[in-house]
Amino acid sequence: MTDYNEEHLSDSYSKAKLNKYGLKQAKDIAKTLKKEKIKDAIIVVSPLQRSLQTIKPYLEKILDQKQLSEVKKKYAATQKIYQTLRDKEEIQTYLKKSDTQKLFQLYGNIYMDFRITDVIVPELQDKERPVHLSMSRPTNESLMPR
């Protein structure tokens, strides 16, 4: 959960960071995944920093510091590619081409995929998005209808 979720704001510039509740959710996810003892899991993150923040507590449980550092380094470099394309307003064209790389290996079975995030045009960045277009709900509300 991010403050952007709470306020129904659009973000494809990776400004939104996990808030206190989101960090707790990430730790809970890490505990659950660790208990499952999944072997050879494939982890795919988006170019938005909140996705790496979400999986980081789990990565800290399964990787050593050198490996985790490699993930962060490659994530930052790959995120820069995405941000450059987005800033030049070339990301949509890039994603539509069949001969461009969209899935990047960060380390082992950990990847970044450019296709798993909404690309928001610059004029909508940080603007409120219509509530009906979002699954985001305030932290005190359930995502599922009761």
Helices and strands as residue ranges (DSSP letters): H 3-7, H 20-36, E 43-45, H 49-62, H 65-87, H 91-96, E 103-107, E 110-113, G 114-116, G 122-124, G 131-133
